[in-house]
Amino acid sequence: MRATAATLAQSVPAERVYTPFEEELPRRREVARAETERSAPREEPSGPAMEEVFGPGGLLERCMIGGYEHRAAQLEMAELVHAAFTAKHHAVVEAGTGTGKTLAYLLPAICSGRRVVISTATKSLQEQLYQKDIPFLQKHFAPELKVAVMKGRSNFLCRVKANQMADQPMMKGLEELDAFRQIGDWAKLTETGDRAELTFLPDDSDLWTRLDARRDTCSGQKCPEFNQCFVTAMHQRAKDADLIIVNHHLFFADLALKQDDFGSILPEYSAVVFDEAHEMEDVASDYFGRQISNYRFEELARDADQTMRLLRLGSAALLRRTQRIRERARAFFDSFPARDGRFPFSRNERQAFLEQHREAYDALATALKGLETEFAAITQKPEELTRIARRSFEMRQELAFLFESNERNFVYWYERRNKGVFLAATPIDVSQILRERLFEKFDTVVLTSATLTVGGRFEYIRQRVGLDHSKESTLPPEFNWAEQALLYTPRTIPDVRNPGFAPAAADEIVKLLELTQGRAFCLFTSYSQMNDLFERVRSRVSFPLLLQGTAPRSVLLERFKNTPGAVLFATSSFWQGVDVPGDQLSCVIVDRLPFAVPSDPIVAARVSALQEEGRNPFSEFQVPAAVLALKQGFGRLIRSKTDRGVLVLLDNRLERMPYGKIFLDSLPQYAKTHDLRDVSRFLENEKK
């Protein structure tokens, strides 16, 4: 549903619609909680059928007079999710844009009487659920519903740090001083302490990193502000909540902590709904892996210096220790090749690296150990120093694991990105981890997204995340794809691996932009291809061109939405999670089929693992992953029933290669053409 708060206010009758949920839900919740505490099987409480809510003339339609229309797919999804909660089984639902899937899983979750975690791909979707969908449900269906949003600790202000900095200001210029004053005024009024409320603060604010409530610098219950802490308040709200809204990063961080017996972030829950579930494998891989970087050493030294200064413990000896960490870390990470990119770091390669740079490696470990020793010698030391010493110890452990371990299910790699050097060990396969930790532990897990099937089947996503048994459904589309979207694939363009591809692609893009009058996303599978085509096109068109990397993602998106005829050149971060309804975006151009780079260490390791099992990695892994990526990229175009536009793929392998049929069978039933004249006629019809 896309109604705004203003639309809702206008469409809801003055006398609020009374629903059966209002007397039923409190009783159901009490029954559920009491019986959960007894850990006994319980008879599911009865309640209104989903037909009564989502069907023609149902409660939703009556609540939103003039702002809602019955959608068969939404009702079908609600019934599927409701059945999963009632019968206690897993469910996988592919629901395209326009289905209204958030309400289709939120209402069954509320009806279940269980504490349910809703995990989303992004913080922005979290905010949409909490600020738009939840208030609507509380107003019309469940006035007693308690909902909590949980985010990572770095999203919240630390009161202690703010107070310490106010007493001993350490600002970098007048601009930062002004920002700190505004944060101080906000801190007196905010109920959440969530930095999302600070619209004036840049995403990469260095000031915020010195004020946030990260676990690394938190003293926990020993903190004098513990009872007034924003993180404490967030956890308390979650303990009292019926629904807990998180993002995938926090969910899998919590699951990884539970695996390592380090406690947990989330309170107990009995069921999970994953929205944008196609991202589960990648996010889980990050959190069940290990990683360290030069930035973490810089942050450790910075936090140690700042803490000692605030506590007035910054002796010359201690400050030398932190400076030594900086120097040793820079020397060690500078030992890595200067070329940007991600590279494998096998056991033999790590051994060879240590043979050549053993002195730098040992010096870094010794510098960390030295800081820990100095802190240990301080009598009656504050908890803040204890935590920094613990961080130092954990970083030594990470360093040792990344260089000296050789666990079979991990692929070891390093990456140089601008000034950053990252060392990592990533699970080759997270399916067994998720099978044991998630799908076998909880009786109801719901996965939903607009892009889960390949060739109409869920086999790929189920194998990748370890989901063996589930009820599955692909919902009918809400859009008339054949009328709303035209897929254009030029037949005469050279193969993407041919040197002639780039100039021919530039020619096609110029022709297309002239036809669409800009209003396009040009999406690329690599930065080098993006930059090359941008340079080839920029002098040949008069439309405003935007290039990823020249401004933050959110800024570029706002510029695109507000600039007539704008064209955005971008890579993977704009392939999903971007919503530009209306005719401002009327064309999406994709340079090539989005196969993952085969030389990427993680991709190569997963390919090798499948080969060792006697399986075909191309058909079982590489093609399905590319299919889902292409579906995501094309999904940027049609966002409502009134949207129309042209989809372009400049890769003739779609037509020439046998696997092209899998892509075509997996895409919606767009109208298709190889002729630019058809594109012109389609766009002319748009104007009528």
Secondary structure by P-SEA (a helix, b strand, c coil): ccccaaaaaaccccccccccccccaaaaaaaaaaaaaaccccccccccccccccccccaaaaaccccbbbbaaaaaaaaaaaaaaaabbbbbbbcccccaaaaaaaaaaaacccbbbbbcccaaaaaaaaacaaaaaaacccccbbbbbbccccccccaaaaaaaaaccccccaaaaaaaaaaaaaaacccccccccccccccccaaaaacccccccccccccccccccaaaaaaaaaaaccbbbbcaaaaaaaaaaaaaccccccccccbbbbccccaaaaaaaaaacccccaaaaaaaaaaaaaaaaaaccccaaaaaaaaaaaaaaaaaaacccccbbbbbbcaaaaaaaaaacaaaaaaaaaaaaaaaaaaaacccccaaaaaaaaaaaaaaaaaaaacccccccccccccccccbbbbbcccccaaaaaaaaccccccbbbbbcccccccccaaaaaaaacccbbbbbbccccccccccbbbbbbcccccccccaaaaaaaaaaaaaaaaaccccccccccaaaaaaaaaaccccccccccccccccaaaaaaaaaaccbbbbbbccccccccccccccccbbbbccccccccccaaaaaaaaaaaaaccccccccaaaaaaaaaaaaaccccccccccbbbbbcccccccccaaaaaaaacccccccccaaaaaaaaaaaac
